[in-house]
Amino acid sequence: MSLAWNMAEDRLWFARWDDQRTGLRLYAVVENVPCRDQWDWEIWLPDEPKIAKCGIARSSHEAINAARRALEECLTISAVNFAWP
């Protein structure tokens, strides 16, 4: 899965993934923790608030990779439970 990350500020990255198979939309954000050398990351499905994951990484690169892996996992979980209309 390849995400197109956008930089809002020097310490804030965000991405959106639209799954063609299921029509699900997922969001991701990576931001630098103020006063620390750490990066927060979070992913979520806007229509399914119970499906969200977050974590902390040592670098922006590590946080982006962790968010990508979490997106793949949430998409897999959601696709299994997905029902075609």
PDB file of N, CA, C and O in Angstrom:
ATOM      1  N   MET A   1       0.845  -1.169   0.000  1.00  0.00           N
ATOM      2  CA  MET A   1       0.000   0.000   0.000  1.00  0.00           C
ATOM      3  C   MET A   1       0.893   1.235   0.000  1.00  0.00           C
ATOM      4  O   MET A   1       1.812   1.359   0.809  1.00  0.00           O
ATOM      5  N   SER A   2       0.606   2.127  -0.906  1.00  0.00           N
ATOM      6  CA  SER A   2       1.384   3.347  -1.012  1.00  0.00           C
ATOM      7  C   SER A   2       0.498   4.537  -0.647  1.00  0.00           C
ATOM      8  O   SER A   2      -0.519   4.789  -1.292  1.00  0.00           O
ATOM      9  N   LEU A   3       0.892   5.246   0.375  1.00  0.00           N
ATOM     10  CA  LEU A   3       0.139   6.415   0.817  1.00  0.00           C
ATOM     11  C   LEU A   3       0.825   7.677   0.333  1.00  0.00           C
ATOM     12  O   LEU A   3       2.053   7.762   0.320  1.00  0.00           O
ATOM     13  N   ALA A   4       0.034   8.650  -0.061  1.00  0.00           N
ATOM     14  CA  ALA A   4       0.568   9.962  -0.436  1.00  0.00           C
ATOM     15  C   ALA A   4       0.487  10.853   0.793  1.00  0.00           C
ATOM     16  O   ALA A   4      -0.588  11.337   1.150  1.00  0.00           O
ATOM     17  N   TRP A   5       1.615  11.066   1.432  1.00  0.00           N
ATOM     18  CA  TRP A   5       1.665  11.875   2.643  1.00  0.00           C
ATOM     19  C   TRP A   5       1.809  13.342   2.266  1.00  0.00           C
ATOM     20  O   TRP A   5       2.557  13.686   1.351  1.00  0.00           O
ATOM     21  N   ASN A   6       1.091  14.202   2.973  1.00  0.00           N
ATOM     22  CA  ASN A   6       1.167  15.644   2.790  1.00  0.00           C
ATOM     23  C   ASN A   6       1.715  16.259   4.063  1.00  0.00           C
ATOM     24  O   ASN A   6       1.394  15.827   5.170  1.00  0.00           O
ATOM     25  N   MET A   7       2.545  17.272   3.890  1.00  0.00           N
ATOM     26  CA  MET A   7       3.127  17.927   5.058  1.00  0.00           C
ATOM     27  C   MET A   7       2.399  19.257   5.270  1.00  0.00           C
ATOM     28  O   MET A   7       2.423  20.130   4.402  1.00  0.00           O
ATOM     29  N   ALA A   8       1.755  19.402   6.424  1.00  0.00           N
ATOM     30  CA  ALA A   8       1.057  20.638   6.757  1.00  0.00           C
ATOM     31  C   ALA A   8       2.020  21.634   7.395  1.00  0.00           C
ATOM     32  O   ALA A   8       1.922  22.841   7.176  1.00  0.00           O
ATOM     33  N   GLU A   9       2.930  21.119   8.171  1.00  0.00           N
ATOM     34  CA  GLU A   9       3.969  21.916   8.823  1.00  0.00           C
ATOM     35  C   GLU A   9       5.222  21.047   8.845  1.00  0.00           C
ATOM     36  O   GLU A   9       5.207  19.902   8.393  1.00  0.00           O
ATOM     37  N   ASP A  10       6.287  21.598   9.369  1.00  0.00           N
ATOM     38  CA  ASP A  10       7.531  20.847   9.446  1.00  0.00           C
ATOM     39  C   ASP A  10       7.381  19.600  10.308  1.00  0.00           C
ATOM     40  O   ASP A  10       8.127  18.637  10.132  1.00  0.00           O
ATOM     41  N   ARG A  11       6.442  19.602  11.225  1.00  0.00           N
ATOM     42  CA  ARG A  11       6.302  18.511  12.182  1.00  0.00           C
ATOM     43  C   ARG A  11       4.917  17.873  12.164  1.00  0.00           C
ATOM     44  O   ARG A  11       4.496  17.275  13.155  1.00  0.00           O
ATOM     45  N   LEU A  12       4.199  17.998  11.030  1.00  0.00           N
ATOM     46  CA  LEU A  12       2.864  17.426  10.917  1.00  0.00           C
ATOM     47  C   LEU A  12       2.649  16.858   9.519  1.00  0.00           C
ATOM     48  O   LEU A  12       2.757  17.573   8.522  1.00  0.00           O
ATOM     49  N   TRP A  13       2.344  15.568   9.460  1.00  0.00           N
ATOM     50  CA  TRP A  13       2.096  14.869   8.201  1.00  0.00           C
ATOM     51  C   TRP A  13       0.714  14.233   8.264  1.00  0.00           C
ATOM     52  O   TRP A  13       0.275  13.801   9.329  1.00  0.00           O
ATOM     53  N   PHE A  14       0.027  14.175   7.125  1.00  0.00           N
ATOM     54  CA  PHE A  14      -1.274  13.527   7.096  1.00  0.00           C
ATOM     55  C   PHE A  14      -1.487  12.834   5.749  1.00  0.00           C
ATOM     56  O   PHE A  14      -0.877  13.199   4.744  1.00  0.00           O
ATOM     57  N   ALA A  15      -2.359  11.834   5.750  1.00  0.00           N
ATOM     58  CA  ALA A  15      -2.640  11.071   4.534  1.00  0.00           C
ATOM     59  C   ALA A  15      -4.072  10.546   4.589  1.00  0.00           C
ATOM     60  O   ALA A  15      -4.671  10.431   5.659  1.00  0.00           O
ATOM     61  N   ARG A  16      -4.604  10.229   3.407  1.00  0.00           N
ATOM     62  CA  ARG A  16      -5.920   9.619   3.294  1.00  0.00           C
ATOM     63  C   ARG A  16      -5.824   8.487   2.282  1.00  0.00           C
ATOM     64  O   ARG A  16      -5.165   8.607   1.249  1.00  0.00           O
ATOM     65  N   TRP A  17      -6.492   7.393   2.601  1.00  0.00           N
ATOM     66  CA  TRP A  17      -6.503   6.241   1.699  1.00  0.00           C
ATOM     67  C   TRP A  17      -7.948   5.881   1.395  1.00  0.00           C
ATOM     68  O   TRP A  17      -8.732   5.631   2.311  1.00  0.00           O
ATOM     69  N   ASP A  18      -8.309   5.851   0.115  1.00  0.00           N
ATOM     70  CA  ASP A  18      -9.634   5.419  -0.325  1.00  0.00           C
ATOM     71  C   ASP A  18      -9.491   4.037  -0.929  1.00  0.00           C
ATOM     72  O   ASP A  18      -8.832   3.863  -1.954  1.00  0.00           O
ATOM     73  N   ASP A  19     -10.114   3.048  -0.288  1.00  0.00           N
ATOM     74  CA  ASP A  19     -10.027   1.670  -0.776  1.00  0.00           C
ATOM     75  C   ASP A  19     -11.056   1.457  -1.876  1.00  0.00           C
ATOM     76  O   ASP A  19     -12.257   1.603  -1.647  1.00  0.00           O
ATOM     77  N   GLN A  20     -10.587   1.114  -3.065  1.00  0.00           N
ATOM     78  CA  GLN A  20     -11.464   0.924  -4.217  1.00  0.00           C
ATOM     79  C   GLN A  20     -12.355  -0.306  -4.065  1.00  0.00           C
ATOM     80  O   GLN A  20     -13.484  -0.320  -4.555  1.00  0.00           O
ATOM     81  N   ARG A  21     -11.860  -1.322  -3.396  1.00  0.00           N
ATOM     82  CA  ARG A  21     -12.608  -2.568  -3.225  1.00  0.00           C
ATOM     83  C   ARG A  21     -13.860  -2.399  -2.381  1.00  0.00           C
ATOM     84  O   ARG A  21     -14.946  -2.849  -2.750  1.00  0.00           O
ATOM     85  N   THR A  22     -13.689  -1.749  -1.253  1.00  0.00           N
ATOM     86  CA  THR A  22     -14.775  -1.658  -0.277  1.00  0.00           C
ATOM     87  C   THR A  22     -15.407  -0.281  -0.187  1.00  0.00           C
ATOM     88  O   THR A  22     -16.490  -0.135   0.381  1.00  0.00           O
ATOM     89  N   GLY A  23     -14.752   0.729  -0.736  1.00  0.00           N
ATOM     90  CA  GLY A  23     -15.246   2.095  -0.607  1.00  0.00           C
ATOM     91  C   GLY A  23     -14.908   2.724   0.735  1.00  0.00           C
ATOM     92  O   GLY A  23     -15.348   3.835   1.029  1.00  0.00           O
ATOM     93  N   LEU A  24     -14.123   2.017   1.557  1.00  0.00           N
ATOM     94  CA  LEU A  24     -13.749   2.543   2.873  1.00  0.00           C
ATOM     95  C   LEU A  24     -12.701   3.639   2.730  1.00  0.00           C
ATOM     96  O   LEU A  24     -11.845   3.580   1.848  1.00  0.00           O
ATOM     97  N   ARG A  25     -12.776   4.631   3.597  1.00  0.00           N
ATOM     98  CA  ARG A  25     -11.809   5.719   3.627  1.00  0.00           C
ATOM     99  C   ARG A  25     -11.100   5.683   4.972  1.00  0.00           C
ATOM    100  O   ARG A  25     -11.746   5.595   6.017  1.00  0.00           O
ATOM    101  N   LEU A  26      -9.783   5.751   4.948  1.00  0.00           N
ATOM    102  CA  LEU A  26      -8.981   5.747   6.170  1.00  0.00           C
ATOM    103  C   LEU A  26      -8.118   7.007   6.198  1.00  0.00           C
ATOM    104  O   LEU A  26      -7.680   7.506   5.161  1.00  0.00           O
ATOM    105  N   TYR A  27      -7.887   7.504   7.407  1.00  0.00           N
ATOM    106  CA  TYR A  27      -7.052   8.685   7.599  1.00  0.00           C
ATOM    107  C   TYR A  27      -5.873   8.363   8.500  1.00  0.00           C
ATOM    108  O   TYR A  27      -5.942   7.477   9.352  1.00  0.00           O
ATOM    109  N   ALA A  28      -4.784   9.106   8.296  1.00  0.00           N
ATOM    110  CA  ALA A  28      -3.587   8.932   9.121  1.00  0.00           C
ATOM    111  C   ALA A  28      -2.971  10.301   9.401  1.00  0.00           C
ATOM    112  O   ALA A  28      -3.026  11.212   8.575  1.00  0.00           O
ATOM    113  N   VAL A  29      -2.390  10.417  10.578  1.00  0.00           N
ATOM    114  CA  VAL A  29      -1.669  11.635  10.933  1.00  0.00           C
ATOM    115  C   VAL A  29      -0.414  11.247  11.717  1.00  0.00           C
ATOM    116  O   VAL A  29      -0.432  10.326  12.533  1.00  0.00           O
ATOM    117  N   VAL A  30       0.666  11.967  11.450  1.00  0.00           N
ATOM    118  CA  VAL A  30       1.935  11.796  12.160  1.00  0.00           C
ATOM    119  C   VAL A  30       2.386  13.190  12.582  1.00  0.00           C
ATOM    120  O   VAL A  30       2.459  14.106  11.763  1.00  0.00           O
ATOM    121  N   GLU A  31       2.689  13.338  13.872  1.00  0.00           N
ATOM    122  CA  GLU A  31       3.124  14.646  14.344  1.00  0.00           C
ATOM    123  C   GLU A  31       4.207  14.516  15.400  1.00  0.00           C
ATOM    124  O   GLU A  31       4.267  13.538  16.145  1.00  0.00           O
ATOM    125  N   ASN A  32       5.058  15.526  15.440  1.00  0.00           N
ATOM    126  CA  ASN A  32       6.135  15.561  16.418  1.00  0.00           C
ATOM    127  C   ASN A  32       5.572  15.933  17.780  1.00  0.00           C
ATOM    128  O   ASN A  32       4.763  16.854  17.897  1.00  0.00           O
ATOM    129  N   VAL A  33       6.003  15.211  18.808  1.00  0.00           N
ATOM    130  CA  VAL A  33       5.576  15.505  20.176  1.00  0.00           C
ATOM    131  C   VAL A  33       6.381  16.717  20.649  1.00  0.00           C
ATOM    132  O   VAL A  33       7.612  16.687  20.636  1.00  0.00           O
ATOM    133  N   PRO A  34       5.693  17.780  21.066  1.00  0.00           N
ATOM    134  CA  PRO A  34       6.419  18.977  21.509  1.00  0.00           C
ATOM    135  C   PRO A  34       7.381  18.664  22.664  1.00  0.00           C
ATOM    136  O   PRO A  34       7.064  17.877  23.555  1.00  0.00           O
ATOM    137  N   CYS A  35       8.526  19.279  22.629  1.00  0.00           N
ATOM    138  CA  CYS A  35       9.545  19.161  23.683  1.00  0.00           C
ATOM    139  C   CYS A  35      10.113  17.741  23.822  1.00  0.00           C
ATOM    140  O   CYS A  35      10.713  17.420  24.847  1.00  0.00           O
ATOM    141  N   ARG A  36       9.934  16.902  22.818  1.00  0.00           N
ATOM    142  CA  ARG A  36      10.487  15.546  22.878  1.00  0.00           C
ATOM    143  C   ARG A  36      11.038  15.165  21.514  1.00  0.00           C
ATOM    144  O   ARG A  36      10.753  15.806  20.503  1.00  0.00           O
ATOM    145  N   ASP A  37      11.809  14.138  21.516  1.00  0.00           N
ATOM    146  CA  ASP A  37      12.332  13.597  20.267  1.00  0.00           C
ATOM    147  C   ASP A  37      11.506  12.378  19.849  1.00  0.00           C
ATOM    148  O   ASP A  37      12.060  11.336  19.501  1.00  0.00           O
ATOM    149  N   GLN A  38      10.189  12.515  19.887  1.00  0.00           N
ATOM    150  CA  GLN A  38       9.302  11.417  19.536  1.00  0.00           C
ATOM    151  C   GLN A  38       8.235  11.896  18.565  1.00  0.00           C
ATOM    152  O   GLN A  38       7.965  13.091  18.445  1.00  0.00           O
ATOM    153  N   TRP A  39       7.629  10.922  17.869  1.00  0.00           N
ATOM    154  CA  TRP A  39       6.579  11.208  16.908  1.00  0.00           C
ATOM    155  C   TRP A  39       5.351  10.367  17.228  1.00  0.00           C
ATOM    156  O   TRP A  39       5.443   9.148  17.368  1.00  0.00           O
ATOM    157  N   ASP A  40       4.197  11.027  17.342  1.00  0.00           N
ATOM    158  CA  ASP A  40       2.914  10.339  17.508  1.00  0.00           C
ATOM    159  C   ASP A  40       2.378   9.979  16.130  1.00  0.00           C
ATOM    160  O   ASP A  40       2.573  10.715  15.162  1.00  0.00           O
ATOM    161  N   TRP A  41       1.703   8.842  16.054  1.00  0.00           N
ATOM    162  CA  TRP A  41       0.980   8.514  14.823  1.00  0.00           C
ATOM    163  C   TRP A  41      -0.384   7.962  15.206  1.00  0.00           C
ATOM    164  O   TRP A  41      -0.543   7.321  16.245  1.00  0.00           O
ATOM    165  N   GLU A  42      -1.358   8.219  14.357  1.00  0.00           N
ATOM    166  CA  GLU A  42      -2.707   7.710  14.591  1.00  0.00           C
ATOM    167  C   GLU A  42      -3.382   7.475  13.244  1.00  0.00           C
ATOM    168  O   GLU A  42      -3.201   8.242  12.299  1.00  0.00           O
ATOM    169  N   ILE A  43      -4.157   6.407  13.178  1.00  0.00           N
ATOM    170  CA  ILE A  43      -4.962   6.114  11.994  1.00  0.00           C
ATOM    171  C   ILE A  43      -6.380   5.820  12.459  1.00  0.00           C
ATOM    172  O   ILE A  43      -6.591   5.366  13.583  1.00  0.00           O
ATOM    173  N   TRP A  44      -7.358   6.084  11.583  1.00  0.00           N
ATOM    174  CA  TRP A  44      -8.739   5.805  11.944  1.00  0.00           C
ATOM    175  C   TRP A  44      -9.619   5.736  10.699  1.00  0.00           C
ATOM    176  O   TRP A  44      -9.278   6.249   9.633  1.00  0.00           O
ATOM    177  N   LEU A  45     -10.752   5.089  10.880  1.00  0.00           N
ATOM    178  CA  LEU A  45     -11.832   5.071   9.893  1.00  0.00           C
ATOM    179  C   LEU A  45     -12.863   6.086  10.379  1.00  0.00           C
ATOM    180  O   LEU A  45     -13.395   5.913  11.476  1.00  0.00           O
ATOM    181  N   PRO A  46     -13.167   7.127   9.623  1.00  0.00           N
ATOM    182  CA  PRO A  46     -14.097   8.141  10.113  1.00  0.00           C
ATOM    183  C   PRO A  46     -15.511   7.601  10.337  1.00  0.00           C
ATOM    184  O   PRO A  46     -16.237   8.114  11.189  1.00  0.00           O
ATOM    185  N   ASP A  47     -15.903   6.589   9.596  1.00  0.00           N
ATOM    186  CA  ASP A  47     -17.249   6.025   9.743  1.00  0.00           C
ATOM    187  C   ASP A  47     -17.320   4.911  10.772  1.00  0.00           C
ATOM    188  O   ASP A  47     -18.407   4.422  11.079  1.00  0.00           O
ATOM    189  N   GLU A  48     -16.191   4.508  11.303  1.00  0.00           N
ATOM    190  CA  GLU A  48     -16.152   3.408  12.278  1.00  0.00           C
ATOM    191  C   GLU A  48     -15.224   3.813  13.414  1.00  0.00           C
ATOM    192  O   GLU A  48     -14.054   3.433  13.411  1.00  0.00           O
ATOM    193  N   PRO A  49     -15.720   4.578  14.388  1.00  0.00           N
ATOM    194  CA  PRO A  49     -14.834   5.111  15.439  1.00  0.00           C
ATOM    195  C   PRO A  49     -14.186   4.046  16.312  1.00  0.00           C
ATOM    196  O   PRO A  49     -13.213   4.333  17.009  1.00  0.00           O
ATOM    197  N   LYS A  50     -14.706   2.820  16.286  1.00  0.00           N
ATOM    198  CA  LYS A  50     -14.086   1.771  17.096  1.00  0.00           C
ATOM    199  C   LYS A  50     -12.788   1.270  16.463  1.00  0.00           C
ATOM    200  O   LYS A  50     -11.987   0.605  17.121  1.00  0.00           O
ATOM    201  N   ILE A  51     -12.586   1.590  15.190  1.00  0.00           N
ATOM    202  CA  ILE A  51     -11.362   1.141  14.527  1.00  0.00           C
ATOM    203  C   ILE A  51     -10.398   2.321  14.432  1.00  0.00           C
ATOM    204  O   ILE A  51     -10.502   3.163  13.541  1.00  0.00           O
ATOM    205  N   ALA A  52      -9.474   2.355  15.362  1.00  0.00           N
ATOM    206  CA  ALA A  52      -8.439   3.381  15.409  1.00  0.00           C
ATOM    207  C   ALA A  52      -7.221   2.775  16.076  1.00  0.00           C
ATOM    208  O   ALA A  52      -7.337   1.917  16.951  1.00  0.00           O
ATOM    209  N   LYS A  53      -6.069   3.225  15.659  1.00  0.00           N
ATOM    210  CA  LYS A  53      -4.814   2.755  16.256  1.00  0.00           C
ATOM    211  C   LYS A  53      -3.889   3.953  16.388  1.00  0.00           C
ATOM    212  O   LYS A  53      -3.968   4.905  15.612  1.00  0.00           O
ATOM    213  N   CYS A  54      -3.005   3.890  17.385  1.00  0.00           N
ATOM    214  CA  CYS A  54      -2.052   4.974  17.577  1.00  0.00           C
ATOM    215  C   CYS A  54      -0.783   4.426  18.210  1.00  0.00           C
ATOM    216  O   CYS A  54      -0.760   3.306  18.720  1.00  0.00           O
ATOM    217  N   GLY A  55       0.260   5.224  18.171  1.00  0.00           N
ATOM    218  CA  GLY A  55       1.520   4.812  18.755  1.00  0.00           C
ATOM    219  C   GLY A  55       2.520   5.948  18.768  1.00  0.00           C
ATOM    220  O   GLY A  55       2.224   7.067  18.349  1.00  0.00           O
ATOM    221  N   ILE A  56       3.705   5.640  19.255  1.00  0.00           N
ATOM    222  CA  ILE A  56       4.803   6.608  19.323  1.00  0.00           C
ATOM    223  C   ILE A  56       6.027   5.977  18.668  1.00  0.00           C
ATOM    224  O   ILE A  56       6.288   4.786  18.840  1.00  0.00           O
ATOM    225  N   ALA A  57       6.767   6.775  17.925  1.00  0.00           N
ATOM    226  CA  ALA A  57       7.969   6.300  17.243  1.00  0.00           C
ATOM    227  C   ALA A  57       9.111   7.281  17.503  1.00  0.00           C
ATOM    228  O   ALA A  57       8.903   8.396  17.982  1.00  0.00           O
ATOM    229  N   ARG A  58      10.320   6.833  17.172  1.00  0.00           N
ATOM    230  CA  ARG A  58      11.508   7.668  17.406  1.00  0.00           C
ATOM    231  C   ARG A  58      11.769   8.675  16.300  1.00  0.00           C
ATOM    232  O   ARG A  58      12.467   9.665  16.516  1.00  0.00           O
ATOM    233  N   SER A  59      11.210   8.433  15.104  1.00  0.00           N
ATOM    234  CA  SER A  59      11.451   9.344  13.978  1.00  0.00           C
ATOM    235  C   SER A  59      10.191   9.451  13.132  1.00  0.00           C
ATOM    236  O   SER A  59       9.287   8.623  13.240  1.00  0.00           O
ATOM    237  N   SER A  60      10.140  10.472  12.294  1.00  0.00           N
ATOM    238  CA  SER A  60       8.980  10.625  11.411  1.00  0.00           C
ATOM    239  C   SER A  60       8.895   9.453  10.441  1.00  0.00           C
ATOM    240  O   SER A  60       7.801   8.971  10.148  1.00  0.00           O
ATOM    241  N   HIS A  61      10.025   8.996   9.946  1.00  0.00           N
ATOM    242  CA  HIS A  61      10.053   7.868   9.013  1.00  0.00           C
ATOM    243  C   HIS A  61       9.493   6.600   9.671  1.00  0.00           C
ATOM    244  O   HIS A  61       8.694   5.881   9.072  1.00  0.00           O
ATOM    245  N   GLU A  62       9.915   6.341  10.889  1.00  0.00           N
ATOM    246  CA  GLU A  62       9.427   5.176  11.634  1.00  0.00           C
ATOM    247  C   GLU A  62       7.929   5.306  11.918  1.00  0.00           C
ATOM    248  O   GLU A  62       7.198   4.319  11.831  1.00  0.00           O
ATOM    249  N   ALA A  63       7.470   6.508  12.255  1.00  0.00           N
ATOM    250  CA  ALA A  63       6.047   6.726  12.535  1.00  0.00           C
ATOM    251  C   ALA A  63       5.204   6.548  11.275  1.00  0.00           C
ATOM    252  O   ALA A  63       4.121   5.966  11.338  1.00  0.00           O
ATOM    253  N   ILE A  64       5.679   7.033  10.143  1.00  0.00           N
ATOM    254  CA  ILE A  64       4.956   6.875   8.879  1.00  0.00           C
ATOM    255  C   ILE A  64       4.840   5.398   8.515  1.00  0.00           C
ATOM    256  O   ILE A  64       3.781   4.953   8.071  1.00  0.00           O
ATOM    257  N   ASN A  65       5.905   4.640   8.697  1.00  0.00           N
ATOM    258  CA  ASN A  65       5.857   3.202   8.408  1.00  0.00           C
ATOM    259  C   ASN A  65       4.908   2.473   9.353  1.00  0.00           C
ATOM    260  O   ASN A  65       4.179   1.579   8.924  1.00  0.00           O
ATOM    261  N   ALA A  66       4.905   2.841  10.630  1.00  0.00           N
ATOM    262  CA  ALA A  66       3.994   2.215  11.596  1.00  0.00           C
ATOM    263  C   ALA A  66       2.544   2.539  11.243  1.00  0.00           C
ATOM    264  O   ALA A  66       1.677   1.670  11.325  1.00  0.00           O
ATOM    265  N   ALA A  67       2.281   3.766  10.857  1.00  0.00           N
ATOM    266  CA  ALA A  67       0.923   4.160  10.463  1.00  0.00           C
ATOM    267  C   ALA A  67       0.479   3.400   9.218  1.00  0.00           C
ATOM    268  O   ALA A  67      -0.673   2.973   9.133  1.00  0.00           O
ATOM    269  N   ARG A  68       1.374   3.227   8.259  1.00  0.00           N
ATOM    270  CA  ARG A  68       1.045   2.484   7.037  1.00  0.00           C
ATOM    271  C   ARG A  68       0.684   1.043   7.367  1.00  0.00           C
ATOM    272  O   ARG A  68      -0.298   0.511   6.848  1.00  0.00           O
ATOM    273  N   ARG A  69       1.475   0.409   8.230  1.00  0.00           N
ATOM    274  CA  ARG A  69       1.177  -0.972   8.630  1.00  0.00           C
ATOM    275  C   ARG A  69      -0.161  -1.059   9.359  1.00  0.00           C
ATOM    276  O   ARG A  69      -0.931  -1.993   9.136  1.00  0.00           O
ATOM    277  N   ALA A  70      -0.439  -0.096  10.224  1.00  0.00           N
ATOM    278  CA  ALA A  70      -1.711  -0.086  10.945  1.00  0.00           C
ATOM    279  C   ALA A  70      -2.884   0.138   9.991  1.00  0.00           C
ATOM    280  O   ALA A  70      -3.949  -0.453  10.172  1.00  0.00           O
ATOM    281  N   LEU A  71      -2.700   0.985   8.980  1.00  0.00           N
ATOM    282  CA  LEU A  71      -3.745   1.183   7.980  1.00  0.00           C
ATOM    283  C   LEU A  71      -4.060  -0.121   7.253  1.00  0.00           C
ATOM    284  O   LEU A  71      -5.225  -0.463   7.049  1.00  0.00           O
ATOM    285  N   GLU A  72      -3.026  -0.833   6.870  1.00  0.00           N
ATOM    286  CA  GLU A  72      -3.224  -2.115   6.192  1.00  0.00           C
ATOM    287  C   GLU A  72      -4.001  -3.086   7.081  1.00  0.00           C
ATOM    288  O   GLU A  72      -4.899  -3.786   6.613  1.00  0.00           O
ATOM    289  N   GLU A  73      -3.648  -3.121   8.369  1.00  0.00           N
ATOM    290  CA  GLU A  73      -4.322  -4.011   9.304  1.00  0.00           C
ATOM    291  C   GLU A  73      -5.791  -3.618   9.488  1.00  0.00           C
ATOM    292  O   GLU A  73      -6.670  -4.479   9.466  1.00  0.00           O
ATOM    293  N   CYS A  74      -6.059  -2.323   9.668  1.00  0.00           N
ATOM    294  CA  CYS A  74      -7.446  -1.870   9.830  1.00  0.00           C
ATOM    295  C   CYS A  74      -8.261  -2.107   8.569  1.00  0.00           C
ATOM    296  O   CYS A  74      -9.437  -2.461   8.648  1.00  0.00           O
ATOM    297  N   LEU A  75      -7.656  -1.918   7.428  1.00  0.00           N
ATOM    298  CA  LEU A  75      -8.358  -2.167   6.178  1.00  0.00           C
ATOM    299  C   LEU A  75      -8.716  -3.638   6.045  1.00  0.00           C
ATOM    300  O   LEU A  75      -9.812  -3.975   5.595  1.00  0.00           O
ATOM    301  N   THR A  76      -7.797  -4.517   6.433  1.00  0.00           N
ATOM    302  CA  THR A  76      -8.059  -5.959   6.383  1.00  0.00           C
ATOM    303  C   THR A  76      -9.200  -6.323   7.331  1.00  0.00           C
ATOM    304  O   THR A  76     -10.102  -7.073   6.958  1.00  0.00           O
ATOM    305  N   ILE A  77      -9.163  -5.796   8.551  1.00  0.00           N
ATOM    306  CA  ILE A  77     -10.220  -6.064   9.526  1.00  0.00           C
ATOM    307  C   ILE A  77     -11.559  -5.550   9.007  1.00  0.00           C
ATOM    308  O   ILE A  77     -12.569  -6.247   9.099  1.00  0.00           O
ATOM    309  N   SER A  78     -11.571  -4.351   8.471  1.00  0.00           N
ATOM    310  CA  SER A  78     -12.812  -3.756   7.979  1.00  0.00           C
ATOM    311  C   SER A  78     -13.334  -4.480   6.756  1.00  0.00           C
ATOM    312  O   SER A  78     -14.544  -4.650   6.608  1.00  0.00           O
ATOM    313  N   ALA A  79     -12.444  -4.909   5.878  1.00  0.00           N
ATOM    314  CA  ALA A  79     -12.861  -5.591   4.658  1.00  0.00           C
ATOM    315  C   ALA A  79     -13.497  -6.926   4.990  1.00  0.00           C
ATOM    316  O   ALA A  79     -14.433  -7.342   4.306  1.00  0.00           O
ATOM    317  N   VAL A  80     -13.021  -7.604   6.012  1.00  0.00           N
ATOM    318  CA  VAL A  80     -13.598  -8.898   6.412  1.00  0.00           C
ATOM    319  C   VAL A  80     -15.038  -8.704   6.866  1.00  0.00           C
ATOM    320  O   VAL A  80     -15.900  -9.535   6.580  1.00  0.00           O
ATOM    321  N   ASN A  81     -15.298  -7.615   7.568  1.00  0.00           N
ATOM    322  CA  ASN A  81     -16.641  -7.341   8.086  1.00  0.00           C
ATOM    323  C   ASN A  81     -17.501  -6.532   7.118  1.00  0.00           C
ATOM    324  O   ASN A  81     -18.656  -6.228   7.416  1.00  0.00           O
ATOM    325  N   PHE A  82     -16.947  -6.189   5.971  1.00  0.00           N
ATOM    326  CA  PHE A  82     -17.645  -5.355   5.016  1.00  0.00           C
ATOM    327  C   PHE A  82     -18.757  -6.136   4.313  1.00  0.00           C
ATOM    328  O   PHE A  82     -18.551  -7.271   3.885  1.00  0.00           O
ATOM    329  N   ALA A  83     -19.914  -5.532   4.201  1.00  0.00           N
ATOM    330  CA  ALA A  83     -21.036  -6.161   3.490  1.00  0.00           C
ATOM    331  C   ALA A  83     -21.405  -5.295   2.287  1.00  0.00           C
ATOM    332  O   ALA A  83     -21.657  -4.101   2.443  1.00  0.00           O
ATOM    333  N   TRP A  84     -21.438  -5.867   1.125  1.00  0.00           N
ATOM    334  CA  TRP A  84     -21.813  -5.124  -0.075  1.00  0.00           C
ATOM    335  C   TRP A  84     -23.282  -4.757   0.012  1.00  0.00           C
ATOM    336  O   TRP A  84     -24.090  -5.583   0.436  1.00  0.00           O
ATOM    337  N   PRO A  85     -23.658  -3.530  -0.381  1.00  0.00           N
ATOM    338  CA  PRO A  85     -25.058  -3.091  -0.306  1.00  0.00           C
ATOM    339  C   PRO A  85     -25.945  -3.866  -1.279  1.00  0.00           C
ATOM    340  O   PRO A  85     -27.150  -3.622  -1.344  1.00  0.00           O
TER     341      PRO A  85
END
